[in-house]
């Protein structure tokens, strides 16, 4: 069981399962949504995710048609994104996890649109877009 929360602690969630494929996304939308050079996202099964408290504080923004970024309306912590075309999957922002996890990202994605000031210094595979 994995547990997580937003910055202000108003929203808490649990995941009854393991993290799936983990990617480091450098697209402009992830950069802007997270206020950072990239977002580290892990795929999780929607059926394994549940709110423990604060679900009424969730907000969503449709950043691209059919892609919704979900966040805490109180502190603005990004929690996950979801796609209407893939209702069985959420892309969790793993920085919101409170549980310790051993994560090995599989790839850097959207590196063609990464910030010009960012330099990648690891051997993880890089893709200009989503593989």
N, C-alpha and C positions, 0 to 999 in steps of 0.2 A: 504494500500500500504506500503510495507516494502522496505527500501533502504539499500544498502551496497556498500562497496568499498574495494579496496586493500590497503595495507600499504602506498604506494607512492601516491595514489589518481588518478592514471592514468586510472584505470578501475572502473566504476560505474555500478551498476545493480539495478533493481527493481523486486519485487515479488508482483504480483497482486493476493494475496491470503494469507492464513494463513500457518504457519509452520505446518508440519505434525509430525509424530512420531519422537521424539528426543531421541537419544541414546548417551551415553558416551562410546566411543570405545577405548579400551586399547591395540589393536593389535599392533604388532611391526611396521607394515607399517604406521599406523596412527601416532604412536609415532615419527617415523623417518621423515615423511612428515611434521609434525607440530613442531618438535623439542621440544616436551613436553611429559608429562606422558600420555596424552590421547588427543582425539579430541572429541568435542561435535558437533554432526551432526544431522541435521533435514531434514527429507524427504520433498521435494517440488515437485510439478507437473511441468514438463518441460514446458508445455504450459503457465504457470504463471510466468516464469522467462524470463527477457529480459535485454540485455545490454543497457545502456544509453550512455556510451562512453568507448572507449578503447578495444573493442572486438578484434582488430587486435593485441593486446599485449598478448592475451591468449596463453598459452602453455599447452601441455598435455603430460603426461607420463603414459604409460601403465604399471602399477605396478604389475598386474596379468593379464593373458590373458582375455581380454574382460572388464577389469576394468581400467578406465582412471581417473587420478587425474589431475585436471585443476588448473592452477596457473597463476599469473602475471609473464611474462618473465622479467619485469623490476625490481620488488622488491621481487619476489618469494613467495608472499602471496598465500597460498592454498585457493581456493575459493569453490570448490565442487568436488565431484567425480561422475562419471556416469558409468553405465554398459550397454554394447551393448544388453544384454539380457533383459534389463528393460528400453527402450528408453523413457518411460513416466515419469521417476523419476530421480531426482538429489538428492544427499546428500550434502546439504549446510553446510559449516563450519561456524557455527553461530557467531563465533568470528569476522567475517567480516561484520556483520550487523552494520549499523549506526543508525537504528531505535531502539528504546527501545522495548523490547519484554518481556513478562512474560512467561518464559520457565520452565517447570518441566520435566526434563529428566525421561524417563520411565524405563530405565535399564542401567546397566553397562554391556557391552558386551566384549567378548574375554578377560575376567579376567584371564584365565589360562595362557595367554601370557603377562600379565602386567609386567611393570618394577619391579624388585625385591625390589627396594627402595620405591615404591609407596604403600601407605596404604589408603584404602577406609574407610571413617568414616561417612557413611550415611546409611540410611535404604532402599535405592533404590535397587530393585532386581538385583542380579548378575548372569551372565551366563558365563560359560567357553568359549562358542563360540556364534555365532549368534543364538538366539532362533528361 
